[in-house]
Amino acid sequence: MNNESIILLIGGSSVVFGVAAWIGLMAVPAWRSYDRLWQRLSSVFLSLYAVAAFIVVGVGLGAVVIWFWDRFSA
């Protein structure tokens, strides 16, 4: 395997595990919290905002690490 294949494998695995975590930890509890269909669908949809917030925080922390990498590695 070359480096590009390894990167694609890790990226694909991260997506699969991330979606599985969202389903198991956020979507299923949000679905079970309500009785009516429209409430269930809206709660699952709104849980995507929490996922988006986690992504923004993760990208921000990654940007900070990249920005200060020369200070961390010295």
ZIKA-V87054 format. One record per residue. N is the residue number from 0. RES is the residue in three letters. SS is DSSP state (2 for helix, 1 for strand, 0 for the rest). OMEGA is omega in degrees with one decimal (none if undefined). D_CENTER is the distance of its C-alpha to the mean C-alpha in Angstrom with 2 decimals. Layout:
n->N res->RES ss->SS omega->OMEGA d_center->D_CENTER
n->N res->RES ss->SS omega->OMEGA d_center->D_CENTER
//
This chain:
n->0 res->MET ss->0 omega->176.3 d_center->26.59
n->1 res->ASN ss->0 omega->-175.5 d_center->26.32
n->2 res->ASN ss->2 omega->-179.5 d_center->23.68
n->3 res->GLU ss->2 omega->177.9 d_center->22.10
n->4 res->SER ss->2 omega->178.7 d_center->21.76
n->5 res->ILE ss->2 omega->178.8 d_center->20.13
n->6 res->ILE ss->2 omega->178.6 d_center->17.54
n->7 res->LEU ss->2 omega->178.0 d_center->16.86
n->8 res->LEU ss->2 omega->179.1 d_center->16.78
n->9 res->ILE ss->2 omega->178.1 d_center->14.27
n->10 res->GLY ss->2 omega->177.8 d_center->11.98
n->11 res->GLY ss->2 omega->177.8 d_center->12.57
n->12 res->SER ss->2 omega->178.3 d_center->12.12
n->13 res->SER ss->2 omega->178.5 d_center->8.68
n->14 res->VAL ss->2 omega->-178.8 d_center->7.77
n->15 res->VAL ss->2 omega->180.0 d_center->9.98
n->16 res->PHE ss->2 omega->177.5 d_center->8.88
n->17 res->GLY ss->2 omega->177.7 d_center->5.19
n->18 res->VAL ss->2 omega->177.7 d_center->7.19
n->19 res->ALA ss->2 omega->177.9 d_center->9.78
n->20 res->ALA ss->2 omega->177.9 d_center->8.15
n->21 res->TRP ss->2 omega->179.9 d_center->7.32
n->22 res->ILE ss->2 omega->-175.1 d_center->10.85
n->23 res->GLY ss->2 omega->-173.3 d_center->12.48
n->24 res->LEU ss->2 omega->-176.4 d_center->11.41
n->25 res->MET ss->2 omega->-173.0 d_center->11.10
n->26 res->ALA ss->2 omega->-178.2 d_center->12.70
n->27 res->VAL ss->2 omega->176.6 d_center->15.66
n->28 res->PRO ss->2 omega->177.5 d_center->16.72
n->29 res->ALA ss->2 omega->179.9 d_center->16.52
n->30 res->TRP ss->2 omega->-176.4 d_center->18.59
n->31 res->ARG ss->2 omega->-176.3 d_center->21.06
n->32 res->SER ss->0 omega->-174.2 d_center->21.68
n->33 res->TYR ss->0 omega->-177.7 d_center->23.80
n->34 res->ASP ss->0 omega->-176.7 d_center->26.77
n->35 res->ARG ss->0 omega->-176.2 d_center->27.09
n->36 res->LEU ss->2 omega->-177.6 d_center->25.17
n->37 res->TRP ss->2 omega->176.7 d_center->24.45
n->38 res->GLN ss->2 omega->178.7 d_center->23.11
n->39 res->ARG ss->2 omega->-179.6 d_center->20.81
n->40 res->LEU ss->2 omega->-179.9 d_center->19.50
n->41 res->SER ss->2 omega->178.8 d_center->19.11
n->42 res->SER ss->2 omega->176.5 d_center->17.27
n->43 res->VAL ss->2 omega->177.8 d_center->14.68
n->44 res->PHE ss->2 omega->-179.7 d_center->14.53
n->45 res->LEU ss->2 omega->175.7 d_center->14.30
n->46 res->SER ss->2 omega->175.7 d_center->11.37
n->47 res->LEU ss->2 omega->175.4 d_center->9.45
n->48 res->TYR ss->2 omega->176.3 d_center->10.72
n->49 res->ALA ss->2 omega->177.4 d_center->9.13
n->50 res->VAL ss->2 omega->178.4 d_center->5.55
n->51 res->ALA ss->2 omega->177.9 d_center->7.32
n->52 res->ALA ss->2 omega->177.0 d_center->8.87
n->53 res->PHE ss->2 omega->179.4 d_center->6.24
n->54 res->ILE ss->2 omega->180.0 d_center->5.58
n->55 res->VAL ss->2 omega->179.0 d_center->9.38
n->56 res->VAL ss->2 omega->179.3 d_center->10.16
n->57 res->GLY ss->2 omega->177.7 d_center->8.60
n->58 res->VAL ss->2 omega->178.1 d_center->10.48
n->59 res->GLY ss->2 omega->177.8 d_center->13.37
n->60 res->LEU ss->2 omega->176.0 d_center->13.74
n->61 res->GLY ss->2 omega->177.3 d_center->13.66
n->62 res->ALA ss->2 omega->177.7 d_center->16.26
n->63 res->VAL ss->2 omega->178.8 d_center->18.31
n->64 res->VAL ss->2 omega->178.9 d_center->18.47
n->65 res->ILE ss->2 omega->-178.7 d_center->19.55
n->66 res->TRP ss->2 omega->-177.4 d_center->22.00
n->67 res->PHE ss->0 omega->-174.9 d_center->23.62
n->68 res->TRP ss->2 omega->-178.8 d_center->23.46
n->69 res->ASP ss->2 omega->176.5 d_center->27.24
n->70 res->ARG ss->2 omega->-179.0 d_center->27.79
n->71 res->PHE ss->2 omega->-173.7 d_center->25.55
n->72 res->SER ss->2 omega->-178.1 d_center->27.10
n->73 res->ALA ss->0 omega->none d_center->30.68
//
